[in-house]
Amino acid sequence: MVNRETTFGINAFGVGEGPARFSSMVELALEAEAIGCAAVWTSELYSRSATIPMAAIAAGTSTISIGSNIAYGVGRSPLMWAAEARDLDELSGGRIILGLGNGTPKMMEAWHGVSGEAPAARMAELVSVLRKLWKLHEGPVDHDGRFYQVHIAPTAEVTRPIRDHLPIWIAGVNRYMLRTAGGHADGLVGHPMFTSAYVQGPVAEEIAVGATAAGRDPADITMMGIRMCAIDDDEERARRQAAFAIGQYAASRVYDRLFESHGWGGAQLVIRQAARDRDIDALIKAVPDEAIDAIAIACRPAEFEDRLAAGFEGFDHVDLIAPPWGLSEIQIREINRHILGGVKSYLAR
């Protein structure tokens, strides 16, 4: 069944060095905008920020939404998040989606120098403080919380943001972060491992728990999925690329609940051992075909459009990305070309 209500986006993967890298992101975003994609997404890691590419894309496009998938909530103070978000929203004419995540507790401590304690509670508080700072034009902000202390009394006029409400989506995998999304966020940035069945089951249940506790309607929370797309003239090679990426994630205990819910728990144990042994062939072989088909799209270019038409039940928006493991820049660029071509044909139906 075709799910025509689901919208599509693509990650702004840049190639080259210096200004050319940002130009390539804008070119990709412009093509996505022209064919009718709803959003273009940027990411950050230990060596790249999400917000600088967002600014370049905002200045170079006109209508497409621009989101961070994801930016680290703990990577900036609430004040700087609010200030950057105001500037980005103004530069884009009100097209920004602030997608935030904290990473793992180890990343919070080793990368950002903050405690890895209670990441969901920290995220909930961050969103609450950002909402207050977004209305700084209305008067002083005073907040004394568990993780953040903010006391700002503007000494000059603060202009009103161009939108009264900034969309904030948060990334979540475990039940506490999912409940936080339900209670505090405008949307959930799902994980690449999420299947439609898992989103409509355990994820939706936890979102509903958080939303109900906050007196919100779970239907008001946008469900975003991230679908890895391995597209190659050699279908077997595409499936191996997808399996390798799935195996990198599956080795972590974070995804135990997902694998168990699908009956893949035994395969996950084999994957985990292969990862410990650094046996890539064994890892790829251990990923069930059913997992590849449920988690990723692995096909030839001519088949990609039909795979989109198969539907993404449970998702309101899907960010289509190349597998984030094991591919060269050239391979990722080629996959992005196939993604945009397939989306263009699908949306023209």
N, C-alpha and C positions, 0 to 999 in steps of 0.2 A: 504493500500500500504506500503510495506517495504521500509524504508528509510535507505539504507545501508551506506550512506555517514556520518551519524551521528556516532560519537565516544562516548564511555562511560568511566566514571571514577567513583571513589568511595571515600568517606571521610575516612581518617585514624582515626578511632575511637579507642582510647586506653582503655584497661581495666587493672585493678590491680593498684598497687602503686609502687613508686620508679622506678628502671630500668625496671621492668617487664612491666610497662605501655608503655614505648617506644619500648620494644621488641615486644609487641603485635601489635603496629602500623606497624613496619617493616614486621612482618609476614603477616599482611593483605596486605601490599603493594606488597610483593613478590608474593602472590597468585594472586593479580590483574595483576601484570606484566606477570605472567606465562600464564594466560588465554587470554591475549590480550587487556586488558584495556589500554586506551590511557593515562590516568593520575590518580594520587592519590592526594587528596586534604587535607589540614590541615586548621584548624580554630583557632581563638583566641577570648578570652572574657576577663573579668576582672581578671581572675585568671590563665589563660594559654596563652602562646604565640604560634604563628603559625610557627615561624622560627626555634625554637629548634627541634620540630618534623620533619620539613623539612630537617634539617641537618642529623638527625638519619636515615631518609628514604633514603636520597641521598647516605649516606655511605653504606647502606645495600641493595641497588638495582642497576640495571645496565642500563636499557633502558627506563623505564616508566617516563613520565613527572611528575614533582612535583610542585604543585601549592598551593598558599594560597587562601583560600575561607572562609572568607577573612581575611586579616590583616588590622589593622587600619592605614590609611595613616597619621593621626595626632598623632599616638602613638610614632613615632620616627622622628628625624630631617631628612631632605633630605640627609644630609651627611651620617648618620648612615644607612638609607635605602640603599643608593648606596653601602656602604661598606659591609653590610650584603648580599645584592644581589650578589655582586662580589664574595664573599666567597662561598655562596651557589651554584652559577653557576659553580664555579671552582670545588667544592667538587663533584658536580653531573655530571660533564663533559658536561655542557651545557644543562641541562634539566629543568631549573627553569622557572615557569610562576609566575610573581609577581601580585597577585590579591589583589587589594587595595579597601578599602571603608572607609568612614568617620563615619558611624553610623548616628544617628539622631543628630540634633543640641544640644539636651539636653545631649546626651552621650558625645559629643565633649566637652561640658562645664563641666559637672559633673565628667566625668571619666578622661579626658585628660587635663583639665585646659586651654583650648583654646576657643576662641570665636566660637559660633555656627553660626556666620554670613557667608552667601554665601558659603555653603559647596561645591557647584559645581565649583565655581571660584577658591576656595582653591585647589581642586583636580586638576584642569587644570594646575594651577601654579606648584603644586608638581610634576606632570608628566614632565612638561617642565624642571624643575630644575634637576630632576633625569636623564633626557636625557643628560643634560650638564655634570653632574658629572660622568656619565658612560664613558665619553670621557676625563676624567681628565688626562689621559696619554698624551693627545695632548697639554695640557697647562693649565694655570690658569682659574678658573671659577669665574666670577663676576656676581652677580644677586642681584638687588634691586627691589623687587616686593611688592605687597600689603600684602602678608602674610609671605614671606620668604626673608631673606637677607643672602646671602652666598658669602663670599670672601675667596677663597682658592688659594694660590700660592704654589704648592708643593716645599718642600726644598730637596727632594730626588726623585729619579726616581720612577715613578708610572708604574707598569706593565700594559700591555694591557689586557683587559678582554678577556676571551676565545671566546666570541661571540661579534661581533660588535654591535648587537642589542639585548636588553633584552626585551622579551615580557611582556608588562604591560597591564593587564586587570583591568577594574574598575567596581565596583558594582553600579548599578543605578536603580532607580524606578521612580523618578519624571522626568519631561521633561528636566529640565536643566542638570541633571546628565547624562541622556541619550544622550543629545546633546554633552556633554563633552566627553562621550565615543566615539561618532562618530567623533569628531574633534581631539582627542588627544590620544586615547588608541588603543591597538591592538585587544582588545576584550571587550565584555560586560559580566560581571558576573550577570546573571539574577537572579531574586528572586524566591524562591520556589513557590510563588503564580502565577507566570507567566504561562499562557496557550499558546498553539501553536497559537491560534487565536489572542491572545493579542500581542504576539511577532511579528506575521506577519502583524499586524495592527498598533496600536499606537506606539509600541516600534520601529518597523522598520521605521516608519515615522519620529520619533524624531532623531533616529540615522542618517537617511539620511539628515536631516536638518543640524546637526552638521558636518557631513562629507562634504557636499556640500560647507558649509561656509569656511571650511579649505582646499578646493580643493582636497578632498580625495574621493576615491570610496567606497561607503557604503559596497560593497561586500567584502572589505578587512578587515572588522571588524568581528572577530569571535563571534558568538552568542552562549553563554553558558547558558544552563538551569540547574536548580536544581529541581529534581523530588523526592518528598517524596514518599517512598515505605513502605506501611503497609502490611506486608505479614504474614498471620496466617492461621492455619488450619481451624479456625472459621472465615469465611469471614465477618460475621456481626461484629465481634470484630475488624477485620482489618479496616472496614469502619468507625467504631466509633473512632478508633485511628487516622485515617486520618482526620475525621471531627473535632475532638478536636484540632488538630494542625492547620487546616485551620481557625477554629474559633478564635484561639489566634491571628492570623495575621489579620483576617477580622475585628476585633474590632477596629483597627486603621483606621483613616481617610486617611492614606497614600494610601490605596487600593480602595478608593471610585471609581476612574475612571475605574479600572479593573472590579469591581462588576457591575457598571452601564453599561459598554460596553457589558456585558454578560446577562443583564436583571436580575441581582441578587440584585439590590439595596434594594428592600424591605426586602429580607432575611438578608441583612447586618445590617439593622436597628434592627431587632429582635436579631441577634447575639450580637450586641453592647450592647443592654439592658441586655441580659442574662449575658454578661461579667461583667457589672456593678453590677448585682445582685449576681454574683458568683454562678450562677445556671448552673452547668456543663451539666446536662441532657438537659436543654432547649437550651443551646448553641449548643450542638451536633445535636439535633433534627432540629435546624434552618438551618443547612448547607444543601443546596440543593444537591440531588444526582448528578445532572449535574455538580455541582462544584467539588464534590469528584472525579468524573471520568475525569474531564478536568485538574484538578490541581495535583492530586496524582495518584498513583497506589495502589489500595487496593484489594487484592486478596489472594487466596490460593497459596502455593508454586508451585504446578503443573501448575498453570495458568500464572506464572510470565513471562516465556519465550515468550508466545504468546502476552502478553501485550507489551513487548519490540518490537516485530515484527510489532505492530500496527503503529509504526513510530512516529517521533517527528518532524513534519514539522516546519520549521523555526529555528530549533536549529542545530548548527554545532557540539556541544559537550553537553552531559548531565551528570551531576554529580548525581548519584543515592544515596540517603541518607535515613536513617530511619527517621520517624517523630521526630522533635527535641523537642517535648513536651510530657511529661507524660509517658515515657517509662523507664524501668530500664536498667542497663548496660547489664544484661543477655538478655533482649528482643532485645536490639539494636545489640548485637553480633549475635543473632540468625537471625535477619533480614539481617545483612551483609552477613551471610553465604548463605542465600537464594538469595540475590542479585548476589553474585559472581557465584553461581551455575547456575542461569538463564542466566547471561551474557555469561558464558562459553558455554552453550548449544546454545545460539543464534548465537554467533560468529562462531561456528563450523558448522552452516548450510551451 
